[in-house]
Amino acid sequence: MARRTWIKLGILAVCLASLFFGLQAFGIRPADVTPDKIRALVLSFGVWAPIVYLATYGQPIVPLPASVMTITGGLAFGPWWGTWAALTGATIRACGEFLIARLLGRQAVERLLRGKLAAWDAKLAANGFTAVLLIRLVPNLPFDMQNYGLGFSRVRFSAYAPATVLGMIPGSFAYVYLGYSLTDPKQLWKLGLAILLIIGLMLAQRAWSRRRQAPVHGGRA
């Protein structure tokens, strides 16, 4: 197994352990956090539930795991409205974090860019839409880090926003459908389909990443 994979698994284990002990510290047993209770909590706000969800997901200040928030959208609102809500919340968050980084940190970062970093920044700006689209389709960093990192770059917001929306659609639907499938455990085929969607998405992302990194052999024999 590649070193990067082990690192990702290690980070995931640390996050899960932190979540477990954090819940314990607040007197919440993980066994009590069930899909039905999460769904009931979100829907307890009545007609304001979508607004509360969007405000929670979309705020750019407190770090939140994007996958968990997207799954919650499926739990609360179903596959279609859940995808719309999760995609909207993620887009608001992504744009907010981008603008914060652009307004507060771009000038400071620009002074530090030298050599290869400056060339990479220029290349990223020249291919803004395509670069952001690929980053969203083949994510190698946590969602919040992507947003801030791109905000520090020279990518234009006019390219960043639409590429972000388009690139997040496949992953959003896959994770929303996973959340939706958890609302009815009796229909195991839904859960199986959701897992297959996520596995298929991961394999497609990995294949795309390898294709981009593979050397191009051209010319005449």
Rosetta blueprint (number, residue, H / E / L):
1 M L
2 A L
3 R H
4 R H
5 T H
6 W H
7 I H
8 K H
9 L H
10 G H
11 I H
12 L H
13 A H
14 V H
15 C H
16 L H
17 A H
18 S H
19 L H
20 F H
21 F H
22 G H
23 L H
24 Q H
25 A H
26 F L
27 G L
28 I L
29 R L
30 P H
31 A H
32 D H
33 V L
34 T L
35 P H
36 D H
37 K H
38 I H
39 R H
40 A H
41 L H
42 V H
43 L H
44 S L
45 F L
46 G H
47 V H
48 W H
49 A H
50 P H
51 I H
52 V H
53 Y H
54 L H
55 A H
56 T H
57 Y H
58 G H
59 Q L
60 P L
61 I L
62 V L
63 P L
64 L L
65 P L
66 A H
67 S H
68 V H
69 M H
70 T H
71 I H
72 T H
73 G H
74 G H
75 L H
76 A H
77 F H
78 G L
79 P H
80 W H
81 W H
82 G H
83 T H
84 W H
85 A H
86 A H
87 L H
88 T H
89 G H
90 A H
91 T H
92 I H
93 R H
94 A H
95 C H
96 G H
97 E H
98 F H
99 L H
100 I H
101 A H
102 R H
103 L H
104 L H
105 G H
106 R H
107 Q H
108 A H
109 V H
110 E H
111 R H
112 L H
113 L L
114 R L
115 G H
116 K H
117 L H
118 A H
119 A H
120 W H
121 D H
122 A H
123 K H
124 L H
125 A H
126 A H
127 N L
128 G H
129 F H
130 T H
131 A H
132 V H
133 L H
134 L H
135 I H
136 R H
137 L H
138 V L
139 P L
140 N L
141 L L
142 P L
143 F H
144 D H
145 M H
146 Q H
147 N H
148 Y H
149 G H
150 L H
151 G H
152 F H
153 S L
154 R L
155 V L
156 R L
157 F H
158 S H
159 A H
160 Y H
161 A H
162 P H
163 A H
164 T H
165 V H
166 L H
167 G H
168 M H
169 I H
170 P H
171 G H
172 S H
173 F H
174 A H
175 Y H
176 V H
177 Y H
178 L H
179 G H
180 Y H
181 S H
182 L L
183 T L
184 D L
185 P L
186 K L
187 Q L
188 L H
189 W H
190 K H
191 L H
192 G H
193 L H
194 A H
195 I H
196 L H
197 L H
198 I H
199 I H
200 G H
201 L H
202 M H
203 L H
204 A H
205 Q H
206 R H
207 A H
208 W H
209 S H
210 R H
211 R H
212 R H
213 Q H
214 A L
215 P L
216 V L
217 H L
218 G L
219 G L
220 R L
221 A L
